[in-house]
């Protein structure tokens, strides 16, 4: 199964470095959106100490090397425009990051893994498209494994 890791999952893993997503089967492939990569990079300078910034930088760089990062390409941009149009018509509010992540997920035919499904469940589905969600409530239940920097 092709899975898109939401920023919430990645930020949880940053706080708990021994916990990293690991698929249920050998066929599971994980991807990141460029939006999630940006969110990870922005937490580095927010660290309270130089030691923590160094740890975060190493962890984030390892994650970015380990998981393919999907760019915002023309197809994703078109999907995003469709999502925004649907949102405006239905008077639905969805965060800009969430709408880009949803567009990336739908464009690439991925299933989204998130700690915050409520942020995506109201996402309008452009005609003939869906956003499959795997919700990880509370503490994620994936298998513990070494972080990518190990």
C-alpha positions as CSV (number, residue, x, y, z in Angstrom):
1,X,0.0,0.0,0.0
2,X,1.3,3.5,-0.9
3,X,1.0,5.8,2.2
4,X,1.4,9.5,2.7
5,X,2.7,10.4,6.1
6,X,1.0,13.6,7.5
7,X,3.0,16.1,9.4
8,X,1.3,15.1,12.6
9,X,2.8,11.6,12.4
10,X,6.2,13.0,11.6
11,X,6.2,15.5,14.4
12,X,5.1,12.8,16.8
13,X,8.1,10.7,15.7
14,X,10.4,13.7,16.2
15,X,9.3,13.9,19.8
16,X,9.6,10.1,20.2
17,X,12.6,9.2,18.0
18,X,12.4,5.4,18.7
19,X,9.0,5.4,17.0
20,X,9.0,5.4,13.2
21,X,6.3,4.3,10.8
22,X,6.7,0.8,9.6
23,X,4.3,-0.9,7.3
24,X,2.1,-3.8,8.1
25,X,3.5,-5.6,5.1
26,X,6.6,-5.5,2.9
27,X,4.5,-3.9,0.2
28,X,3.9,-0.7,2.2
29,X,5.7,2.3,0.8
30,X,5.8,5.7,2.6
31,X,5.9,9.1,1.1
32,X,6.1,12.7,2.3
33,X,4.5,15.8,0.8
34,X,6.7,18.8,0.2
35,X,4.4,20.6,2.7
36,X,5.3,18.1,5.5
37,X,9.0,18.4,4.6
38,X,8.6,22.2,5.0
39,X,6.9,21.8,8.4
40,X,9.7,19.5,9.6
41,X,12.4,21.9,8.5
42,X,10.6,24.8,10.3
43,X,10.7,23.0,13.7
44,X,14.5,22.9,13.7
45,X,15.2,26.6,14.6
46,X,12.4,26.5,17.2
47,X,14.4,24.2,19.5
48,X,15.2,25.7,22.9
49,X,18.9,24.7,22.9
50,X,21.7,24.2,20.3
51,X,21.9,20.5,21.3
52,X,18.2,20.1,20.5
53,X,18.5,22.0,17.2
54,X,21.4,19.7,16.3
55,X,19.4,16.6,17.2
56,X,16.3,17.8,15.2
57,X,18.4,18.8,12.2
58,X,20.0,15.3,12.1
59,X,16.7,13.6,12.5
60,X,14.8,15.7,9.9
61,X,17.6,15.3,7.4
62,X,17.6,11.6,7.9
63,X,13.8,11.4,7.4
64,X,14.1,13.5,4.2
65,X,16.7,11.2,2.9
66,X,14.8,8.0,3.9
67,X,11.3,8.8,2.5
68,X,10.6,10.1,-1.0
69,X,9.3,13.7,-0.9
70,X,6.6,14.4,-3.5
71,X,6.8,17.9,-5.0
72,X,4.0,20.2,-5.9
73,X,3.7,19.5,-9.6
74,X,1.2,20.6,-12.2
75,X,-1.2,17.7,-11.5
76,X,-1.1,18.4,-7.8
77,X,-1.7,22.1,-8.4
78,X,-4.7,21.3,-10.5
79,X,-6.1,19.0,-7.9
80,X,-5.5,21.6,-5.2
81,X,-7.4,24.2,-7.3
82,X,-10.3,21.7,-7.6
83,X,-10.3,21.1,-3.8
84,X,-10.3,24.9,-3.1
85,X,-13.1,25.4,-5.6
86,X,-15.2,22.7,-4.0
87,X,-14.4,24.2,-0.6
88,X,-15.6,27.7,-1.7
89,X,-18.8,26.3,-3.2
90,X,-19.6,24.4,0.0
91,X,-18.4,27.1,2.3
92,X,-16.0,24.7,4.0
93,X,-12.9,25.9,5.7
94,X,-9.8,23.7,5.5
95,X,-6.2,24.7,6.4
96,X,-4.0,25.6,3.5
97,X,-1.4,22.9,4.5
98,X,-4.2,20.3,4.8
99,X,-5.6,21.1,1.4
100,X,-2.1,20.8,-0.2
101,X,-1.6,17.4,1.6
102,X,-5.0,16.2,0.4
103,X,-4.2,17.3,-3.1
104,X,-0.9,15.4,-3.1
105,X,-2.5,12.3,-1.6
106,X,-5.4,12.2,-4.2
107,X,-3.1,13.1,-7.2
108,X,-0.7,10.2,-6.4
109,X,-3.4,7.7,-5.3
110,X,-2.0,7.4,-1.8
111,X,-3.7,6.7,1.6
112,X,-3.1,9.4,4.2
113,X,-1.9,8.4,7.7
114,X,-2.6,11.2,10.2
115,X,-3.1,11.7,13.9
116,X,-5.8,14.3,13.1
117,X,-8.3,12.8,10.8
118,X,-10.8,15.5,11.7
119,X,-8.7,18.0,9.8
120,X,-9.1,16.0,6.6
121,X,-12.6,14.5,6.9
122,X,-14.3,17.7,6.0
123,X,-12.1,18.0,2.9
124,X,-14.3,18.2,-0.2
125,X,-13.7,15.5,-2.7
126,X,-13.5,16.7,-6.3
127,X,-15.7,14.7,-8.6
128,X,-14.6,11.1,-9.0
129,X,-11.8,11.4,-6.4
130,X,-11.5,10.2,-2.8
131,X,-9.1,10.7,0.0
132,X,-8.5,7.4,1.8
133,X,-7.6,8.0,5.5
134,X,-5.9,5.8,8.1
135,X,-6.5,7.4,11.4
136,X,-3.9,6.9,14.2
137,X,-5.7,8.1,17.4
138,X,-3.6,8.9,20.4
139,X,-0.4,7.1,20.5
140,X,0.4,5.5,17.1
141,X,0.3,1.8,17.0
142,X,2.9,1.1,14.5
143,X,5.9,-1.0,15.3
144,X,8.9,0.5,17.0
145,X,12.0,0.6,14.9
146,X,15.2,2.5,14.8
147,X,14.9,6.1,13.5
148,X,16.4,6.7,10.1
149,X,19.4,8.4,11.6
150,X,20.4,5.2,13.5
